[in-house]
Amino acid sequence: MVQKDIQGEQFSTRIISEKFNKKDVHGAISMPIYRNAAFEFPDSESIAAAFQNRETVASHTYSRITNPTVENLERKIKTASGVDNVQMVASGMAAISNTFFTIAYAGSNIVTSPHLFGNTFSFFKFTLAAFGVEVRFVNTDNQEEIASAIDENTCAFFCELITNPHLEVADLPRISKILKKRNVPMIVDTTVVPWCGFDARKAGVDIEVVSTTKYVSGGATGIGGAILDYGTFDWSYNKRLQEASKNDKMSQFTFKLKREIARNIGAAMDPDTAYQQMLGMETLQLRFEKMSDTAYQLAQFLSRQKQVVKVGYTKLESSPYKKISDELFSGNPGAMLTFSLESKNACYQFMDNLQIIRRATNLFDNKTLIIHPESTIYGTFSPDMKIVMGIEDNLLRLSVGLEDFEDLKGDILQSFDN
């Protein structure tokens, strides 16, 4: 009997139905873990063809370059996002650093917000500075300011989809129009809202970077990152990539990333991590919707508590970013929220009284996590730098997990009472 190859149309079905690149010899329905470094070839001509990229279906030669298990995760992400190409790497920060090592050059500049995750800020401000790359901080709410910061050496505009922990949302479609007129790519860290909740291509994003440690992993089972190229930018405008190769399957950006930068830096994803994250992809939409629903309930609940000075969640009417948040995320901006208490001491006391919510750094674990950003993620920055970065010492960040709302609510109430 000949069976038709039917691909589902809905998000979760597409991910679960995604086929392997090559049929598994044993008929496994989940991609096995290829926990090995090298791959054997039948003869000299075959291995030469693989290394010279002359194959119709690419073989794997060495797991620092490609690996079957990692490749299958890339295929699932391509299916989920509709992107042209994906490169998996060892962490979210590896995704950011590999991206900018691909496009930045001495004398170039990056236009971005100072309201960034601590290590991203540090990478731009200190690490790239040593290589002659300038960072230009702007208010991403001010489109004129963005436009005025761009010049002929601007290699990218970068922002976070929802800033962590500030919860600001840039108007990406309008910013995209500015960037297209100036031939500057838009690179966005979209970790906080996965592909089932945000259409990056529609918003004008050219390159997407993601910490797959978060939603994708499904329970914080491993560290990982992804770089997604939507194939929407003409890289001949980038001085670094003007001479880079291009073929039918890859843009100049992806070609240089995959064939040079990722190989030379060597921040390859481990196949065990890829296997766990493939499983996480299959339940991503279910977890995202459950976590987001609980986060909204908690944000509303916290807004009514007398101990709380303010609550940050972009679906709340009190958020100045509600309108653009609703437009970009269909009213579902994910599972990260913040709230401020009267003082840093009050934050510490509240955290120490919690029984169900865990004191830990990460986002979108199955468990609900809380952290005091000023003393942890930003703890090593100077007071003046914290002001530039907009970090307040009475702010708490909550990543909502899969526990029941009533139990989380009860834990918060007893922590305020003790």
Wavefront OBJ file of the C-alpha trace (Angstrom):
o trace
v 0.000 0.000 0.000
v 1.358 3.416 -0.951
v 0.778 6.026 1.728
v 0.511 9.720 1.042
v 2.982 11.935 2.879
v 0.611 14.194 4.784
v 2.014 17.127 6.757
v -0.225 18.709 9.398
v -1.080 22.378 9.209
v -1.233 23.257 12.907
v 1.809 24.221 14.979
v 2.232 21.169 17.233
v 1.268 18.712 14.500
v 3.881 20.142 12.142
v 6.623 19.764 14.738
v 5.677 16.218 15.730
v 5.270 15.176 12.066
v 8.622 16.575 10.884
v 10.538 13.817 9.059
v 14.192 12.851 9.492
v 16.677 13.950 6.857
v 17.444 10.256 6.218
v 15.278 7.266 7.144
v 16.380 5.576 10.360
v 17.682 2.068 9.691
v 15.602 0.649 12.555
v 12.466 2.709 11.919
v 12.737 4.774 15.124
v 9.980 7.378 15.397
v 12.103 9.651 17.610
v 15.499 10.678 16.286
v 18.158 8.638 18.161
v 21.021 10.296 19.998
v 24.129 10.133 17.825
v 26.606 10.445 20.661
v 29.763 10.267 18.605
v 32.354 12.613 17.170
v 33.095 11.182 13.715
v 31.202 9.435 10.905
v 32.574 6.719 8.587
v 32.429 6.820 4.769
v 32.533 3.896 2.334
v 35.392 5.266 0.214
v 37.765 8.169 -0.368
v 35.624 9.892 -2.980
v 32.580 9.891 -0.670
v 34.377 11.576 2.211
v 35.977 14.093 -0.163
v 32.547 14.958 -1.593
v 31.168 15.448 1.917
v 33.957 17.807 2.973
v 33.682 19.751 -0.284
v 29.886 20.091 0.017
v 29.256 18.270 -3.265
v 26.485 15.964 -2.034
v 22.800 16.257 -2.871
v 21.903 15.298 0.712
v 24.697 16.404 3.030
v 26.409 13.725 5.105
v 27.800 14.289 8.571
v 31.565 14.277 8.960
v 32.303 15.524 12.486
v 29.928 16.557 15.266
v 31.524 19.954 15.825
v 30.286 20.767 12.303
v 27.002 18.848 12.071
v 25.359 15.953 13.888
v 22.209 13.978 12.920
v 20.457 14.574 16.243
v 21.253 18.276 16.247
v 20.218 18.519 12.596
v 16.812 17.046 13.425
v 16.245 19.723 16.075
v 17.164 22.359 13.474
v 14.568 20.856 11.130
v 11.875 21.044 13.818
v 12.708 24.689 14.481
v 12.560 25.437 10.753
v 9.125 23.830 10.667
v 7.957 25.776 13.720
v 9.214 29.170 12.536
v 9.058 29.023 8.737
v 12.652 30.238 8.641
v 15.099 29.550 5.787
v 18.041 28.278 7.869
v 18.833 27.381 11.471
v 22.156 26.968 13.251
v 22.104 25.311 16.680
v 24.794 26.342 19.166
v 25.721 25.634 22.769
v 23.829 28.479 24.497
v 21.784 31.621 23.971
v 24.895 33.736 24.435
v 26.663 31.580 21.829
v 23.805 32.426 19.458
v 24.353 36.150 20.025
v 28.147 36.014 19.862
v 28.285 33.794 16.754
v 25.792 36.085 15.014
v 27.839 39.217 15.623
v 31.162 37.523 14.940
v 29.633 36.803 11.529
v 28.566 40.361 10.650
v 30.589 42.789 12.805
v 34.005 44.170 11.888
v 36.495 46.692 13.252
v 35.005 50.135 12.724
v 31.415 48.889 12.581
v 28.706 49.744 15.097
v 25.601 48.155 16.591
v 22.517 50.204 17.436
v 20.670 48.789 20.427
v 18.958 49.546 23.721
v 20.876 49.730 27.025
v 17.999 47.719 28.511
v 19.391 44.270 27.812
v 20.081 41.019 29.614
v 23.301 41.505 31.606
v 25.599 39.253 29.579
v 24.291 40.622 26.279
v 25.022 44.148 27.474
v 28.500 43.059 28.594
v 29.202 41.322 25.281
v 28.375 44.456 23.298
v 29.915 46.978 25.664
v 33.134 45.177 26.605
v 33.836 42.018 24.558
v 33.193 43.434 21.082
v 34.795 46.757 22.020
v 38.161 44.995 22.200
v 37.756 44.148 18.505
v 36.956 47.721 17.498
v 33.154 47.392 17.365
v 31.154 50.299 18.760
v 27.816 49.959 20.517
v 25.351 52.855 20.243
v 22.652 52.813 22.894
v 19.309 54.361 21.985
v 15.780 54.551 23.319
v 13.996 51.992 21.147
v 10.679 53.771 21.794
v 12.085 56.737 19.867
v 12.291 55.872 16.183
v 13.950 59.170 15.265
v 16.715 58.394 17.737
v 17.210 54.991 16.134
v 17.393 56.533 12.663
v 19.900 59.191 13.733
v 22.221 56.591 15.291
v 22.552 54.649 12.026
v 25.382 55.349 9.590
v 27.208 53.548 6.781
v 29.058 51.340 9.298
v 26.008 50.154 11.236
v 26.109 46.374 10.920
v 22.807 45.740 12.739
v 19.999 46.969 14.905
v 19.507 44.624 17.855
v 16.870 44.390 20.549
v 15.097 41.926 22.792
v 11.524 41.072 21.873
v 10.435 41.925 25.420
v 13.312 43.364 27.403
v 14.506 41.334 30.381
v 13.672 42.425 33.053
v 12.316 45.852 31.962
v 9.385 44.412 29.958
v 9.622 46.985 27.173
v 8.342 46.092 23.706
v 9.837 47.796 20.653
v 7.500 48.520 17.736
v 9.307 46.143 15.401
v 7.182 46.645 12.244
v 7.734 50.415 12.312
v 11.428 50.084 13.190
v 11.785 47.591 10.347
v 10.631 50.222 7.841
v 13.418 52.565 9.023
v 16.028 49.810 8.798
v 15.008 48.697 5.319
v 15.409 52.246 4.006
v 18.919 52.328 5.502
v 19.845 48.742 4.510
v 20.430 47.628 8.092
v 19.376 44.150 9.307
v 17.080 43.706 12.283
v 18.349 41.122 14.762
v 16.037 40.247 17.646
v 16.413 38.017 20.684
v 12.980 36.366 20.737
v 13.572 34.003 23.659
v 10.662 35.344 25.728
v 7.900 34.435 23.215
v 8.279 31.250 21.101
v 7.212 30.738 17.494
v 3.671 29.647 18.345
v 3.133 33.092 19.885
v 5.106 35.418 17.602
v 5.629 35.656 13.834
v 9.121 37.124 13.445
v 9.033 37.289 9.650
v 5.769 39.249 9.694
v 7.263 41.707 12.200
v 10.239 42.414 9.928
v 12.912 40.409 11.760
v 15.849 39.326 9.580
v 17.844 37.286 12.096
v 16.384 35.721 15.223
v 18.492 34.546 18.161
v 16.996 32.284 20.804
v 18.097 30.728 24.056
v 16.621 27.255 23.598
v 17.457 26.647 27.258
v 14.125 28.326 27.950
v 10.806 27.314 26.331
v 12.311 24.855 23.849
v 14.066 22.625 26.367
v 10.880 21.790 28.245
v 11.958 21.753 31.861
v 15.464 23.232 31.689
v 17.059 19.953 30.692
v 20.021 21.553 28.935
v 21.670 24.729 27.702
v 21.315 25.640 24.046
v 20.855 28.358 21.473
v 19.577 28.859 17.943
v 20.296 31.351 15.159
v 17.518 31.707 12.588
v 18.045 33.365 9.193
v 14.807 34.400 7.471
v 16.586 35.134 4.201
v 15.058 38.613 4.049
v 18.177 40.802 4.101
v 20.525 41.615 1.228
v 23.916 41.004 2.833
v 25.788 42.730 0.023
v 25.167 45.885 2.092
v 27.288 44.447 4.916
v 30.980 45.223 4.381
v 32.005 42.002 6.129
v 29.853 39.800 3.915
v 30.137 41.494 0.515
v 32.604 38.855 -0.658
v 31.010 35.935 1.175
v 29.729 33.036 -0.887
v 26.038 32.562 -1.579
v 24.155 29.615 -3.014
v 20.585 28.497 -3.549
v 20.322 27.067 -0.037
v 22.095 29.736 2.021
v 22.415 33.504 2.257
v 25.864 35.039 2.658
v 25.158 35.307 6.386
v 24.283 31.646 6.836
v 27.116 30.491 4.570
v 29.722 32.386 6.581
v 28.124 31.373 9.875
v 27.939 27.660 9.086
v 31.094 27.233 7.008
v 33.437 29.485 8.998
v 32.301 31.135 12.229
v 30.458 28.267 13.923
v 33.161 25.791 12.925
v 36.035 27.992 14.047
v 34.497 29.065 17.355
v 33.304 25.541 18.080
v 30.292 26.282 20.301
v 28.523 23.178 19.014
v 25.359 21.832 20.627
v 25.716 18.437 22.279
v 23.511 15.677 20.757
v 22.118 14.715 24.177
v 20.940 18.307 24.613
v 19.468 18.291 21.114
v 17.514 15.119 21.885
v 16.012 16.604 25.057
v 15.134 19.810 23.253
v 13.468 17.923 20.407
v 11.159 16.394 23.004
v 10.620 19.868 24.438
v 9.606 21.174 21.015
v 6.748 18.661 20.876
v 5.097 20.116 23.998
v 6.181 23.734 23.525
v 2.774 25.153 22.616
v 0.991 23.398 25.474
v 3.500 24.649 28.043
v 3.614 28.166 26.626
v -0.145 28.575 26.736
v -0.468 27.146 30.258
v 2.416 29.219 31.641
v 1.211 32.396 29.961
v -2.328 31.979 31.247
v -1.063 31.531 34.809
v 1.327 34.472 34.435
v -1.533 36.776 33.465
v -3.603 35.602 36.441
v -0.658 36.187 38.771
v 0.019 39.634 37.305
v -3.588 40.618 37.962
v -3.459 39.144 41.461
v -0.187 40.898 42.343
v -1.604 44.213 41.132
v -4.155 44.007 43.924
v -1.684 43.373 46.751
v -0.922 46.304 49.076
v 2.734 45.250 49.438
v 3.319 45.559 45.695
v 4.399 48.958 44.341
v 3.940 48.050 40.664
v 3.625 45.047 38.386
v 5.176 44.596 34.954
v 3.359 42.421 32.412
v 2.609 43.720 28.950
v -0.929 42.339 28.813
v -2.011 44.496 31.768
v -3.898 47.705 31.046
v -1.286 49.503 33.159
v 1.522 48.585 30.755
v 2.532 51.359 28.323
v 3.349 48.564 25.856
v -0.027 46.820 25.911
v -1.093 48.006 22.443
v 2.027 46.863 20.600
v 2.184 43.729 22.760
v -1.349 42.784 21.735
v -0.486 43.400 18.085
v 2.693 41.317 18.096
v 1.663 38.487 20.426
v -2.108 38.191 19.938
v -2.566 39.174 23.577
v -0.302 36.429 24.916
v 3.123 37.840 25.866
v 4.493 34.826 27.714
v 5.373 33.748 31.230
v 7.789 36.415 32.507
v 6.528 39.165 34.806
v 8.053 41.543 37.317
v 6.865 43.261 40.463
v 8.390 45.844 42.756
v 8.223 45.938 46.538
v 9.043 48.866 48.807
v 12.756 48.060 49.171
v 15.560 45.626 48.418
v 15.257 44.272 51.957
v 11.543 43.616 51.405
v 12.443 41.687 48.233
v 14.937 39.521 50.103
v 12.495 38.841 52.939
v 9.718 37.931 50.500
v 11.961 35.555 48.551
v 13.240 33.851 51.697
v 9.680 33.076 52.827
v 8.643 31.295 49.620
v 7.949 27.565 49.830
v 6.858 26.512 46.324
v 8.453 29.154 44.105
v 12.183 28.461 43.647
v 14.984 30.985 44.101
v 16.898 30.374 40.871
v 17.947 32.044 37.644
v 16.376 30.872 34.417
v 13.221 31.498 32.436
v 10.364 29.195 31.451
v 11.405 26.160 33.435
v 8.485 23.883 34.320
v 9.007 25.178 37.847
v 8.204 28.770 38.828
v 11.418 30.686 39.533
v 12.090 34.037 41.180
v 15.200 36.193 41.203
v 16.309 39.620 42.370
v 18.011 40.920 39.169
v 19.912 43.857 40.695
v 21.925 41.665 43.074
v 22.379 38.648 40.785
v 22.306 39.023 36.993
v 23.506 42.639 37.308
v 25.331 42.203 40.620
v 28.830 42.827 39.271
v 27.975 46.052 37.405
v 28.792 49.402 39.010
v 25.983 51.564 40.467
v 26.405 54.054 37.614
v 26.183 51.264 35.027
v 23.030 49.904 36.667
v 21.446 53.327 36.233
v 22.333 53.290 32.521
v 20.874 49.796 32.253
v 17.710 50.801 34.114
v 18.054 48.250 36.920
v 16.225 49.014 40.186
v 17.007 47.308 43.475
v 13.373 46.762 44.537
v 12.442 44.708 41.471
v 11.726 40.965 41.416
v 11.470 38.838 38.261
v 9.099 35.894 38.202
v 9.233 33.127 35.593
v 5.951 31.259 35.806
v 5.993 27.476 35.496
v 3.400 24.737 35.283
v 2.198 24.710 38.892
v -1.458 25.507 39.522
v -2.364 29.160 39.891
v -4.033 28.700 43.296
v -0.918 27.080 44.751
v 1.352 29.853 43.466
v -1.088 32.465 44.727
v -1.119 30.789 48.151
v 2.672 30.711 48.298
v 2.848 34.432 47.522
v 0.233 35.261 50.148
v 1.933 33.284 52.909
v 5.265 34.848 51.998
v 3.788 38.347 52.400
v 2.196 37.342 55.730
v 5.338 35.822 57.301
l 1 2 3 4 5 6 7 8 9 10 11 12 13 14 15 16 17 18 19 20 21 22 23 24 25 26 27 28 29 30 31 32 33 34 35 36 37 38 39 40 41 42 43 44 45 46 47 48 49 50 51 52 53 54 55 56 57 58 59 60 61 62 63 64 65 66 67 68 69 70 71 72 73 74 75 76 77 78 79 80 81 82 83 84 85 86 87 88 89 90 91 92 93 94 95 96 97 98 99 100 101 102 103 104 105 106 107 108 109 110 111 112 113 114 115 116 117 118 119 120 121 122 123 124 125 126 127 128 129 130 131 132 133 134 135 136 137 138 139 140 141 142 143 144 145 146 147 148 149 150 151 152 153 154 155 156 157 158 159 160 161 162 163 164 165 166 167 168 169 170 171 172 173 174 175 176 177 178 179 180 181 182 183 184 185 186 187 188 189 190 191 192 193 194 195 196 197 198 199 200 201 202 203 204 205 206 207 208 209 210 211 212 213 214 215 216 217 218 219 220 221 222 223 224 225 226 227 228 229 230 231 232 233 234 235 236 237 238 239 240 241 242 243 244 245 246 247 248 249 250 251 252 253 254 255 256 257 258 259 260 261 262 263 264 265 266 267 268 269 270 271 272 273 274 275 276 277 278 279 280 281 282 283 284 285 286 287 288 289 290 291 292 293 294 295 296 297 298 299 300 301 302 303 304 305 306 307 308 309 310 311 312 313 314 315 316 317 318 319 320 321 322 323 324 325 326 327 328 329 330 331 332 333 334 335 336 337 338 339 340 341 342 343 344 345 346 347 348 349 350 351 352 353 354 355 356 357 358 359 360 361 362 363 364 365 366 367 368 369 370 371 372 373 374 375 376 377 378 379 380 381 382 383 384 385 386 387 388 389 390 391 392 393 394 395 396 397 398 399 400 401 402 403 404 405 406 407 408 409 410 411 412 413 414 415 416 417 418
